Amino acid sequence: MKVTKDMLISDLLEKKPEAAQILIQHGMGCLGCPSAQFESIEQAALVHGMDVEKLLEDLNK
């Protein structure tokens, strides 16, 4: 499964639960918050000041 920036965080975690550790390592610690259910990976990366391309690279390894 290829992870894309428009994928919802909730969908990512449902399909690839091991992605939670990668998101946390990048500084996204609020995976259980209500916003995480409706935010795309790109939106969450922007809110947390992350490099979305680097995050996607790590999620797709």
C-alpha positions in Angstrom: 0.0 0.0 0.0 1.4 3.4 -1.0 0.8 6.1 1.6 -0.1 9.5 0.0 -0.4 13.0 1.5 -4.1 13.1 1.0 -4.8 9.9 2.9 -6.6 10.4 6.2 -4.6 9.6 9.3 -7.5 7.4 10.6 -7.4 5.4 7.3 -3.7 5.1 7.4 -3.7 3.7 11.0 -6.5 1.3 10.1 -4.7 -0.1 7.1 -1.1 0.1 8.5 -1.1 0.2 12.3 2.7 0.2 12.5 2.6 3.7 11.0 1.7 5.0 14.4 5.3 4.6 15.6 6.6 6.5 12.6 4.1 9.4 13.1 5.1 9.6 16.8 8.8 9.6 15.9 8.1 12.6 13.6 6.5 14.5 16.4 2.8 13.7 15.9 1.8 12.6 19.3 -1.9 13.3 19.2 -3.0 10.3 17.1 -6.1 9.7 19.2 -7.4 13.2 19.2 -10.7 13.9 17.3 -8.9 16.0 14.6 -6.7 13.0 13.6 -9.8 11.2 12.5 -10.6 13.8 9.8 -7.2 15.2 8.9 -5.1 14.2 5.9 -1.4 13.4 6.5 -0.5 16.6 4.7 -2.8 18.7 6.9 -1.5 17.1 10.1 2.1 17.6 9.0 1.5 21.2 8.3 -0.1 21.8 11.7 2.8 20.1 13.4 5.5 21.8 11.3 6.7 18.6 9.7 8.3 18.0 6.3 5.5 16.1 4.6 7.8 14.6 1.9 10.2 13.2 4.5 7.2 11.8 6.5 5.8 10.1 3.4 9.2 8.7 2.6 9.4 7.1 6.0 5.8 5.8 5.9 6.4 4.2 2.6 9.6 2.3 3.5 
